């Protein structure tokens, strides 16, 4: 019998996660042999596709759910500071690739767009002011401006102000240094960069159908969707970065660490506007608060998007429920993911999250008029004919075992790895894409501990990342210097934070 082809690394899924890890590994060790396996016929076809996510360069500047308010009125900024530092680490990696000169124009995947937060009512205003007072004390948020002045808001968000009641109590914050990221374009740049290196392949229309232990590594069975033939690949390390499909693949591996995990799929929709005269009047990403009782994923925002050089507006998200784990998945994904080990946690989550289930069902049943009503809270003069519905990507929220409750629903991302470090999977959703690089650096430390500590990898990591998260969070001078270097390489040179709006 012929020997199976052997590689060092197999990465399942050609989205932002696998593309980032593959390029990072090749930067650290160009001799590694690796293969990316993707079920679709192109890269970034699921959650990384620009119309399947908000494209916000998540840096904690405007997302109010990253700064929760306690019962005593205090605002906790820890998560916003952490996400900000993680996004700066991502920017360092992209800036490094940009400086190599073979990565093309940064404008094709990242654009400067102000990030605003907007609130209504006395409670909302009090919260936003407190949040601003807390955040601006930290060097990462020193440029944040706050206003309750409506004339200033007309300057900041001209589309959103006409048609409001004169006595409406509102407030806003603005940071000019925000970004819009086309994660699809970034993913495809990373895959193209990978393809130009030796011993690296990207195989499309290829579905992983088997995953079994083989010595200290794994045997991966791959079916070609075009020819129907199967092949086997032996790998020392396997990464499951297949978005919603990562959970069924993790279950297929049978590793102990996979036991007890379940998935709760949430679909999404956006309202999209491409009309130039509307789009030109809104140059910002404006986030507000989720309605009382709504989950954090429902935080409404009105965003400038830049995709393939064209600007559009997106408003949403409108959540929904389907049993698919991927946009191009099967309605059997959820039922087939139920196991003896996770049925307890899944039932506990169903019991404790009836409100969420009701909310999702009500979102699915919304009429276009109801969706426009939500939009008019942001943009009172919105016209139905200027907007159309766009179906977003699937998110699979994580269900985990919990000693007290039996199971908990987790919003966020979770890295699950085998104890011998031979396999890892990434589960979950936002702010995933923006903080991919930090997550992949954590994966390297967990699954490649000896190499990460070696002189060769250490010095290369220091070259790519002049400052990691902890240092960025605590050293203001270092933060400013490194951010300026990244911004220069990515064409995001500092924008004056005055009343005028500056766009490249």
Secondary structure, 3 states (H helix, E strand, C coil): CCCCEEEEEEEECCCHHHHHHHHHHHHHCCCCCEEEECCCCCCCCCCCCHHHCCCECCCCCCCHHHCCECCCCCECCHHHHHHHHHHHHHHHHHHHHHHCCCCCCHHHCEEECCEEEEEEHHHHHHHHHHHHHHHCCCHHHCCCEEECCHHHHHHHCHHHHCCCCCCCCEEEEEECCCEEECHHHHHHHHHHHHHCCCCEEEECCEEEEEEEEECCEEEEEEEECCCCCEEEEEEEEEEECCHHHHHHHHHHHCCHHHCCCEEEEEEEEEEEECCHHHHCCCCCEEECCCCCCCCHHHCCEEEEEEECCEEEEEEEEEEECCCCCCCCCCCCHHHHCCCCCCHHHHHHHHHHCHHHHHHHHHHHCCCHHHHHHHHHHHCCCCCHHHCEEEECCCEEEEEEEECCCEEEEECCEEEEECCCCCEEEEEECCCHHHHHHHHHHHHHHHHCHHHHHCHHHHHHHHHHCCCCHHHHHHCHHHHHHHHHHHHHHCCCCCCCCCCCCCCC
